[in-house]
Amino acid sequence: MVMNMKKKQWWFVIIGIVVIGLIVGSFLLLNHNSTTKQQDKQVSQSSTSSTAKSSSSEKQSASTSQSSESSASVSSKTVRTSEAQSEVRTKARQALYEAGVDSSSISDEQIVTYWDEAKAQKVDFVEYVQAKLK
């Protein structure tokens, strides 16, 4: 009888440990899922805000470009902020990369100049650069 009682006690201990393990595991899983969702929200919000920032700076660049074109200015070049120039350089290099054109030999200033010239002549930027490189 004493031996039978000890076996029952061991079974209760083992079942109790398994139940506690399942409860702790489920809490950890739920916590991990909520943390992952929060991180996804933060990434989504940061990408949305960076898209909004780039959109507003593109609008600012476009309005600056339009106002400089409409006014009779001495210089025909558009004055840009360094942030706007950085965006133009990035877009231009990406367009060249996607077209398979090696732009490593072209300086950043020259890329911006080519971008402005192609835009002013209303020609495709990639074709314009390819013609310049030949």
Contacts in CASP RR format, 6 or more apart in sequence:
PFRMAT RR
TARGET T0000
AUTHOR 0000-0000-0000
METHOD contacts of the structure
MODEL  1
MVMNMKKKQWWFVIIGIVVIGLIVGSFLLLNHNSTTKQQDKQVSQSSTSS
TAKSSSSEKQSASTSQSSESSASVSSKTVRTSEAQSEVRTKARQALYEAG
VDSSSISDEQIVTYWDEAKAQKVDFVEYVQAKLK
54 87 0 8 1.000
57 81 0 8 1.000
57 83 0 8 1.000
57 84 0 8 1.000
57 87 0 8 1.000
58 87 0 8 1.000
60 84 0 8 1.000
61 80 0 8 1.000
61 84 0 8 1.000
61 87 0 8 1.000
61 88 0 8 1.000
64 78 0 8 1.000
64 79 0 8 1.000
64 80 0 8 1.000
64 84 0 8 1.000
65 78 0 8 1.000
68 78 0 8 1.000
68 79 0 8 1.000
69 78 0 8 1.000
76 120 0 8 1.000
77 116 0 8 1.000
78 116 0 8 1.000
80 88 0 8 1.000
80 112 0 8 1.000
85 108 0 8 1.000
85 112 0 8 1.000
88 111 0 8 1.000
88 112 0 8 1.000
88 115 0 8 1.000
89 108 0 8 1.000
89 111 0 8 1.000
89 112 0 8 1.000
91 115 0 8 1.000
92 103 0 8 1.000
92 111 0 8 1.000
92 112 0 8 1.000
92 114 0 8 1.000
92 115 0 8 1.000
92 125 0 8 1.000
93 103 0 8 1.000
93 111 0 8 1.000
95 125 0 8 1.000
95 126 0 8 1.000
96 102 0 8 1.000
96 103 0 8 1.000
96 125 0 8 1.000
96 126 0 8 1.000
96 129 0 8 1.000
97 103 0 8 1.000
99 126 0 8 1.000
101 126 0 8 1.000
101 129 0 8 1.000
101 130 0 8 1.000
101 133 0 8 1.000
103 111 0 8 1.000
103 129 0 8 1.000
106 114 0 8 1.000
106 129 0 8 1.000
106 133 0 8 1.000
114 125 0 8 1.000
114 128 0 8 1.000
114 129 0 8 1.000
114 132 0 8 1.000
115 125 0 8 1.000
117 128 0 8 1.000
118 124 0 8 1.000
118 125 0 8 1.000
118 128 0 8 1.000
118 129 0 8 1.000
119 125 0 8 1.000
121 128 0 8 1.000
END
